Amino acid sequence: MNVKSLTEFKHELDATLDSVSDGDDTVIINRPDNKDIVLISLKTYNSLQETLYLMSSAKNKERLDNAINDISLGINLVERELIP
């Protein structure tokens, strides 16, 4: 994660945008009056949105937590072949 002033961000606009979009970097842009901005890639944003959606239901969160626990313990696993 990088922190830049608004002036730095303006001077390094293209490089900063490339860094965020190409490397999944996160940039915080400090602005006056505590109006700071967080700049993330669309890929990162979509991932966050998906996680929020999956965790928005208590029942779904419980099912995901149980599945992760089962995997870590090596139980209830079913191996399947991928369809080409």
C-alpha positions in Angstrom: 0.0 0.0 0.0 1.3 3.4 -1.0 0.3 6.8 0.4 0.6 9.8 -1.8 -0.3 13.4 -1.4 -2.7 14.8 -4.0 0.2 16.7 -5.6 2.2 13.5 -5.9 -0.7 11.7 -7.3 -1.3 14.4 -10.0 2.4 14.3 -11.0 2.6 10.5 -11.1 -0.9 9.9 -12.4 -0.1 7.4 -15.2 2.5 5.5 -13.2 0.2 5.3 -10.2 -2.7 4.0 -12.3 -0.5 1.4 -14.0 0.8 0.3 -10.6 -2.7 -0.2 -9.3 -4.2 -1.9 -12.3 -1.2 -4.1 -13.1 0.0 -5.1 -9.7 -3.1 -5.0 -7.6 -1.4 -2.2 -5.6 -3.5 0.0 -3.3 -2.9 3.7 -3.1 -4.2 6.1 -0.5 -4.4 9.7 -1.7 -4.3 12.3 1.0 -6.5 15.2 0.4 -7.3 18.3 2.4 -10.0 18.2 5.1 -9.8 14.5 5.6 -11.3 13.7 2.2 -8.8 10.9 1.6 -9.4 8.5 -1.3 -8.4 4.8 -1.6 -7.5 3.7 -5.2 -7.9 0.0 -6.0 -8.1 -2.0 -9.2 -11.4 -3.2 -10.6 -10.3 -6.7 -9.9 -9.7 -6.0 -6.2 -13.0 -4.1 -6.0 -14.9 -7.0 -7.5 -13.2 -9.4 -5.2 -14.2 -7.3 -2.2 -17.8 -7.0 -3.4 -18.0 -10.8 -3.9 -16.6 -11.4 -0.4 -19.1 -9.0 1.1 -21.9 -10.7 -0.7 -20.9 -14.2 0.4 -20.5 -13.1 4.0 -23.8 -11.1 4.1 -25.8 -14.1 5.0 -25.1 -15.7 8.4 -26.1 -19.1 7.1 -23.8 -18.8 4.1 -20.9 -17.6 6.2 -21.4 -20.6 8.5 -21.4 -23.0 5.5 -18.2 -21.4 4.1 -16.5 -21.5 7.5 -17.5 -25.2 7.9 -16.2 -26.0 4.4 -12.9 -24.3 5.1 -12.6 -26.2 8.4 -13.4 -29.5 6.7 -10.7 -28.9 4.1 -8.1 -28.0 6.8 -9.0 -31.3 8.6 -9.1 -33.3 5.4 -12.7 -34.5 6.0 -15.8 -34.5 3.7 -13.6 -34.1 0.6 -14.9 -35.3 -2.8 -12.5 -35.4 -5.7 -14.0 -34.8 -9.1 -12.6 -34.6 -12.6 -12.9 -31.3 -14.4 -15.1 -31.3 -17.5 -12.9 -30.2 -20.5 
